[in-house]
């Protein structure tokens, strides 16, 4: 799609392919919470944000992905890096098996999307986390049929829908693709 590297006009990042959007923390996590090494999640008490885990009060979050197939994209996917809220028990189970072959054996677990995607969609959205092999983040599928991501995951997204989603975050990817 992009034949050469381009620079995003909003953030200055350089891209050689379509942007995969990533959230650095769950929406409930205060911006001033420092991001620590993963070991802090078991070593620290109270609120903790690491690369892959977050604990805010009694809430537990894991980093995950949400994939959207691109229509006509030869099985290409747009991947949203996001966060999911899980039960304390599922959090401990996942933490215990993180980076181990047994992680995949956890199967599917209920979860709540913990980032407003697209922006402005405020309430947490129900979904399921599919635990995958070690080194891969769990994949979230949206369960609520009325949510915009549900239909995008079911039918896929055309390029214009993907550009609209990215534009809602301030990334004018259409101009990177169509401008020479």
C-alpha positions as CSV (number, residue, x, y, z in Angstrom):
1,X,0.0,0.0,0.0
2,X,2.8,2.4,0.9
3,X,5.6,2.1,-1.6
4,X,8.0,4.2,0.4
5,X,8.3,5.6,3.9
6,X,6.1,8.5,4.8
7,X,5.9,10.9,7.8
8,X,2.6,11.3,9.6
9,X,1.6,15.0,9.6
10,X,0.0,14.8,13.1
11,X,2.7,13.0,15.1
12,X,5.8,13.0,13.0
13,X,6.2,9.2,13.0
14,X,7.6,7.6,9.9
15,X,5.6,4.7,8.4
16,X,6.4,2.2,5.7
17,X,3.0,0.4,6.0
18,X,-0.3,1.1,7.6
19,X,-0.3,2.2,11.2
20,X,-1.4,-0.3,13.8
21,X,-2.9,1.7,16.6
22,X,-1.6,1.0,20.2
23,X,-2.9,2.3,23.5
24,X,-0.1,2.6,26.1
25,X,-2.5,2.1,29.1
26,X,-6.1,1.4,30.0
27,X,-8.3,4.5,29.8
28,X,-8.8,4.3,33.6
29,X,-5.1,4.4,34.3
30,X,-3.9,8.0,35.2
31,X,-1.5,9.5,32.7
32,X,1.0,10.2,35.5
33,X,1.3,6.5,36.4
34,X,4.8,5.5,35.4
35,X,5.3,2.5,33.2
36,X,7.5,-0.1,34.9
37,X,9.1,-3.5,34.0
38,X,6.7,-6.5,34.1
39,X,8.3,-7.7,37.3
40,X,6.8,-4.8,39.2
41,X,3.3,-6.3,38.9
42,X,4.2,-9.0,41.5
43,X,6.8,-7.0,43.4
44,X,4.8,-3.8,44.0
45,X,1.6,-3.2,45.9
46,X,-1.1,-0.7,44.9
47,X,-1.6,0.7,41.4
48,X,1.0,-0.6,38.9
49,X,1.4,-0.2,35.1
50,X,3.9,-2.4,33.2
51,X,4.4,-3.1,29.6
52,X,1.8,-6.0,29.7
53,X,-0.1,-5.7,32.9
54,X,-2.0,-3.0,34.9
55,X,-3.6,-3.0,38.3
56,X,-5.7,0.0,39.4
57,X,-7.4,-0.6,42.8
58,X,-9.3,-3.8,42.5
59,X,-9.3,-3.8,38.6
60,X,-6.9,-5.9,36.6
61,X,-5.9,-5.4,33.0
62,X,-3.8,-7.3,30.4
63,X,-2.5,-6.0,27.1
64,X,-4.2,-7.6,24.2
65,X,-4.8,-7.1,20.5
66,X,-8.0,-6.6,18.5
67,X,-7.6,-7.6,14.9
68,X,-9.7,-6.3,12.0
69,X,-9.4,-8.0,8.6
70,X,-8.9,-5.7,5.6
71,X,-11.5,-6.4,2.9
72,X,-9.6,-7.3,-0.3
73,X,-6.3,-7.3,1.6
74,X,-5.3,-11.0,1.0
75,X,-5.8,-11.9,4.7
76,X,-4.0,-8.8,5.9
77,X,-5.2,-7.4,9.3
78,X,-5.2,-4.1,11.0
79,X,-4.2,-4.7,14.6
80,X,-5.2,-2.5,17.5
81,X,-3.0,-2.9,20.5
82,X,-5.4,-2.4,23.4
83,X,-6.1,-3.4,27.0
84,X,-8.7,-5.6,28.5
85,X,-10.1,-5.8,32.0
86,X,-10.3,-9.3,33.4
87,X,-11.3,-10.9,36.6
88,X,-8.7,-11.1,39.4
89,X,-8.7,-14.9,39.0
90,X,-8.1,-14.8,35.2
91,X,-5.4,-12.1,35.8
92,X,-3.5,-14.4,38.2
93,X,-3.9,-17.4,35.9
94,X,-2.5,-15.5,32.9
95,X,0.3,-13.9,35.0
96,X,1.3,-17.3,36.3
97,X,1.6,-18.7,32.7
98,X,2.8,-15.6,30.9
99,X,5.5,-16.6,28.3
100,X,4.9,-20.3,28.9
101,X,3.6,-22.8,26.4
102,X,0.6,-23.5,28.7
103,X,-0.8,-19.9,28.2
104,X,-2.7,-21.1,25.1
105,X,-4.4,-23.8,27.3
106,X,-6.2,-21.0,29.2
107,X,-8.6,-20.9,26.2
108,X,-11.2,-18.1,26.0
109,X,-11.9,-15.8,29.0
110,X,-14.5,-13.0,29.4
111,X,-13.0,-9.5,29.3
112,X,-14.0,-5.9,28.9
113,X,-12.3,-3.6,26.3
114,X,-10.7,-0.9,28.4
115,X,-9.9,1.7,25.8
116,X,-12.5,3.8,24.0
117,X,-12.3,2.6,20.4
118,X,-13.3,4.5,18.4
119,X,-12.8,7.6,20.6
120,X,-16.0,8.9,22.2
121,X,-17.4,5.4,22.8
122,X,-17.3,5.6,26.6
123,X,-18.6,2.5,28.3
124,X,-16.5,-0.6,28.6
125,X,-17.4,-3.2,26.0
126,X,-17.9,-6.9,26.6
127,X,-15.7,-9.3,24.7
128,X,-13.7,-12.5,24.9
129,X,-10.0,-12.9,25.2
130,X,-8.5,-15.8,23.2
131,X,-5.3,-16.8,24.9
132,X,-2.6,-17.6,22.3
133,X,0.8,-19.1,22.2
134,X,3.7,-17.7,24.2
135,X,5.0,-14.4,22.9
136,X,1.7,-13.4,21.5
137,X,-0.8,-11.2,23.2
138,X,-4.3,-12.5,23.8
139,X,-6.7,-11.6,21.0
140,X,-9.9,-9.8,21.9
141,X,-13.2,-10.3,20.0
142,X,-16.1,-7.9,20.8
143,X,-19.3,-9.6,21.9
144,X,-21.7,-6.6,22.0
145,X,-23.4,-6.6,18.6
146,X,-24.3,-2.9,18.8
147,X,-20.7,-1.7,19.1
148,X,-18.9,-0.5,15.9
149,X,-16.0,-2.8,16.4
150,X,-18.3,-5.9,16.4
151,X,-19.3,-5.4,12.8
152,X,-15.7,-4.5,11.7
153,X,-14.4,-7.7,13.2
154,X,-17.2,-9.8,11.7
155,X,-17.2,-8.4,8.1
156,X,-13.8,-6.7,8.0
157,X,-13.0,-3.1,7.1
158,X,-12.5,-1.5,3.7
159,X,-9.7,1.0,3.4
160,X,-12.0,4.0,3.9
161,X,-13.4,2.6,7.2
162,X,-9.9,2.0,8.4
163,X,-8.8,5.5,7.4
164,X,-11.9,6.9,9.3
165,X,-10.9,5.0,12.4
166,X,-7.3,6.2,12.2
167,X,-8.4,9.8,11.5
168,X,-10.6,9.7,14.7
169,X,-7.2,9.4,16.5
170,X,-5.7,12.2,14.5
171,X,-3.7,10.2,12.0
172,X,-4.3,11.3,8.4
173,X,-3.2,8.0,6.8
174,X,-5.2,8.6,3.7
175,X,-2.9,11.5,2.8
176,X,0.2,9.3,3.4
177,X,-1.2,6.7,1.0
178,X,-2.6,8.9,-1.7
179,X,0.0,11.8,-1.7
180,X,3.2,11.2,-3.5
